[in-house]
Amino acid sequence: MNRRRFCLISATALTCPALAFAQEWKSDPSAFVSHFAQVGIVEVLEAKISQKEKAERFRTLFKGLFDIPAIARFVVGRFWRTTPPAEQEKFLKVFEDVIVYTWNRRFSEYNGQTLKVESTAPDGTDGSVVNSRIVGKGSNDSFAVQWRLRNRDDGLRVVDVIIEGVSMAITYRQEYATIISQQGGMPGLISALESRARDLAKEVG
Amino acid sequence: MTAVLPRLLILAAAVMLAGCATRPPASDPAAVRAFQQINDPWEPTNRVMFKIDQGLDAALIRPVAWTYTKVVPQPARNGVTNAIANLRSPITFVNDVLQGEATRALETFWRLIINSTIGLGGLFDVGARVGVPGHTEDFGQTLAVLGAGEGPFLYLPILGPSGVRDGIGLGVDNFGLDPVSWYSYNSHNIQWIQWAYLGAELVDAKSTTMATTDELKKSSIDYYAALRSAYRQYRAKEIRNGAPPPAGSMPSFDDEDGDPFAPEKPQAPR
């Protein structure tokens, strides 16, 4: 081994672990969920910024770490394939808005709760489910949150959040199926969501 | 007087028949599967009950619960929640036993003894402080553990979302196992106590669940449909005693192939 090559290897060995550590959260399920909670607490919940800025910061975080198109297809279910692309786009946008604004309403209630990852298990063919608890100050205000993750080309993405056994994706899916079949199909659902998003946006200010 | 009951039954049957959801045609198998999965054949009647419930909620239960949370400080409200849980624990105990959960039955038993004495009639949850937190069981869960399916969805005014199995369970628990009901079955005892207890139970339940249900109401378009889905998922978790669903039973949907969250495949031209 020549001297130059040796230098290169030792340099790589020294820098790579640090790099691997910094990027580890992208592929390690439990680190991924902790990262989401940590960034959410520091940059959104505890940040001294307006509600509107919080909503926009949360939107960036949410879009980066959640697979919104996969969730949107799941909640629309069997109706997705028969929906024209232009309407699919409209749905994606308004669905994202409704979720961002709904979560945003809760930000003002934040009172120092922390997230503790408890265990990780495989889920589906290439995913994982991370079991965690959100722990508050009192002894009674802790609750179970499960995160269903999937591996994508550029790292993990959340596809569902299950709070005390209630899955957001399944609840939306079953609710939307009822609306689609009873209130004018996909156009009916989209316009109902659009008016809800407008109402929620007003609360954000 | 004897003729009243048959007439009432006929009326009830007529209401049920009038309030049946239309089953999709057999030519649309995906829609039929979805109809069966929703399992709410009395949806129109249930939605009427839901409307009545929401009306009562807005006019009476919510204002009372809201005033209660503003007037009574949190520690006192915790005392009420603890006392009601303590009074209900015989129901949990019997159902623990019926489900063959020996450890949980013993936990419930010792909690009842300790909280009723050292915990001053259940006002303080001493059991939880010494590391034995409480849990609840009901006859609906016992029936589920014995293998009964949930049955069609039922929406009960004041009591909220339920189902045929859980509705039967509610009847068995409250008329057969509830110590306060037993107390009132003796006509020499004070009768208004059971009504006061029922009122306290309702206000306590409302004041502790209001934030969660409000959130669901705000994030949903069809609150009835969202509540129906959330109720069933929550019950499934209670039946599993809080354990995560067994491996492989995380939602897979029979109208999907493979992982329902898989990235979109490029579609073949139609």
Interface residues (C-beta under 8 A of the other chain):
Chain A: D67 P69 A70 I71 R73 F74 G77 R78 R81 V98 T102 R105 R106 A121 P122 D123 G124 T125 D126 G127 V129 N131 S139 N140 A144 Q146 R148 R150 R152 V159 D160 E164 G165 V166 S167 A169 I170 T171 Y172 R173 Q174 E175 A177 T178 I179 S181 Q182 Q183 L189 A192 L193 R196 L200
Chain B: A30 A31 A34 I38 N78 A128 E215 L216 K218 S219 S220 I221 D222 A225 A226 R228 S229 A230 Q233 Y234 A236 K237 E238 G242 P244 A247 M250 P251 F253 D255 E256 G258 D259 P260 F261 A262 P263 E264 Q267
